[in-house]
């Protein structure tokens, strides 16, 4: 996270806490996209991702006054967002495990411009393989390979040692490589 | 260290090796091993392909409704943060806004407040019935014993928007049905089931309804309604229904509004958009304009979720929104 961006976040939070509600909307503008994409990759479908993103920002609203600047705001925000994802997944784990996959398959089968997921079958399969990863490994993959966070930043977000991040990423990628190899075997060459 | 265990150790480091996140001595050790191990080189190639596959995934665009809702968060509006006691019903998620509730409600409010939309109704034959004994918190209400308002005489129309909920006990409007929805001598139990099929084999003929009632809900009675709707609709709708009935539901609204001289088509897009975005396999089963703690509200129940080899929608979400479209309560069944 560039320093000037981090500083701007701090300024926005101070402004918001001082009563400038527009400042919060600016923060929303900066973080809604990464938050929505994090949520989407974690839950695997657009509908739940939208609900989850809203929960993330409701929680941000409730807790932003507790941000003390000990870490970059982005780190603090991602910690909040990832915890929100974990709570959501824990709650949602009570439903039948096949639901998301079936939803995706049904959605993929639908025609029309309103589709909200990847058009490419290969990309949908990659997402499916990501969705099958254990939660912590999925989080590591999403934060590192999709959102560009470093090992150290992920360690700070997840509040675990860097070695744990390395290990989670390694296991996640090995599993993904295995899943993709199986897909390739079934469907021919994977086009990415 | 034999070669097999060395490969195992190396493989654990290959991910960090690719990211250049190893210490120098580890990096040299792994590099030396790769020079002489075909299998580990193949693993590196597979990992690199997996990483490339993940990185090839595009960013998702944030849905416009979500963007809009996120900017509407105002903590001061979360006045109903105290959840009613839960039984089998999942903990309510209290939110200032929920995409489904907010946008669907806006669309429905715009529909319900069209001044030129007259909802016809049988205002004559009504009977008083007390709240079901199953929940004393359920407000008392008057139930018309007549037929569906769409089948009733147009000459007895009343404007739903002009309905004074304080003074309209005994008057109830139903939009969206082409069939009888109340049996003679209806009681409150049946009122709660309105919009649902009479029997479990008849789901294909059941249509969602829009009601205007004089009910004044409390958190407890809303929870009861949610439970009733969930129980009553359990197993009735399939994912196929969600596609077919949803379209029919929206069509019916468009048709009704247009028939009354309103711009019905304007309601189609927002309804479809929010249902698409919220739950792809989502079917609105119940919409009611009523009151919540003495303030006008909309109650919207949506059936969604399927899995486990069964195409039946098994989840029920209930939204209570104010007339500005903000969700006051949001319940989702287990």
Interface residues (C-beta under 8 A of the other chain):
Chain A: X21 X24 X25 X28 X32 X33 X36 X37 X40 X41 X45 X46 X47 X49 X50 X51 X53 X54 X55 X57 X58 X61 X62 X91 X94 X95 X96 X97 X98 X99 X100 X102 X103 X106 X107 X110 X114 X116 X118 X122 X123 X126 X127 X130 X141 X144 X145 X146 X151 X166 X167 X169 X170 X173 X174 X176 X177 X180 X181 X190 X192
Chain B: X11 X12 X13 X14 X15 X16 X19 X21 X43 X46 X47 X49 X50 X51 X52 X53 X54 X55 X56 X57 X58 X59 X60 X62 X63 X65 X66 X67 X69 X70 X71 X73 X74 X75 X78 X90 X93 X95 X96 X97 X98 X99 X239 X272 X273 X276 X277 X278 X279 X280 X281 X282 X305 X306 X307 X308 X309 X315 X334
